[in-house]
Amino acid sequence: ALALFIDLSGLEPPSVIRDLDYLRAYLEVEERLIQNIPPIIAFITSPFIDYHKANCVFLDICDRLARARAEAACAVIWEKGAS
């Protein structure tokens, strides 16, 4: 998925944005599930919690890449508009 952000045209495909929205919604559901895990079985679910945290980091990286690309895309659009 990160490779999709390396696009010299400067615009994310709509499918990438949609997929990130799906991932964000999925992580919200996971977060609600994790909050409802009884402490007595929390040790059993630690691999799932680690997986969830890794997905949160992945989403954060994707968001940061999207914001960085958005600034570059705006600069390219303004330069093309000025010429």
N, C-alpha and C positions, 0 to 999 in steps of 0.2 A: 504494500500500500504506500509506503514511503516513496517508492520509485515514481509513483504517479505525480508527486509534487515536483519532480525534476522535469519541468515542461517549459521549454523556452518561449512558448507563446504567451506565457504570463497569466493564463486563465485556467482555473481548476475545472475539470470536467464536472458537469452536474452530478454524475454518479459518485464522484469522490465526496462531494459535500453531503449527498444523501447518505452514503455509507457512514460518514462520521456522525451524522445525526442519529443513525440507527445505533451506532456504538455508544454514543452518549446516553441514549434512552436505555440501552441494555445495561450499562454500568449503573444507572440510577436504580434499576430493578435489583441488580446484584447488591447494591449498597443497602437497600431496604431489607433484603434477605439476611445480609450479614448482621445488621443491627438487631435482628430478631433471634439470633442464635443464642440459645441458653449458654451461660458460662461453663456449665458442667461438660458440654461437648465441644467447646471452642477449640480444644487441642486437636480434635479429629478433623476439623474443618480448616486447619491452618494452611494446607496446600491450596485450597480454594480461595482463601483470603489472599495468599501470595499471588495467585493468578489474577485476582481482581486488581490488586495494587499494580501489577505489571501492566495490565490493560489501561489503568488510569494514567500511568506514565506514558504509554504509547499514545493515548489520546492527547495528552499534554504536548508531546513532541509534534504530533500532527497539527495541532492548533497553532503552535509557535511557527512551524514551517508555513502554514497557510497565511498567518499574519505577515511574516517576512516577505512572502511572495506577493501578497496583496499590495504592499508598499512599492515593491519593484514594478508590479504591473501598472500601478497608477502612474509611476514616473515614466514608463514607456508610453502609456497612452497620452500623457501630457506632452511628451516630446513629439510624438507623431502628430498631435493636434496643432502644435506650434509650427510645424513645417509645411 
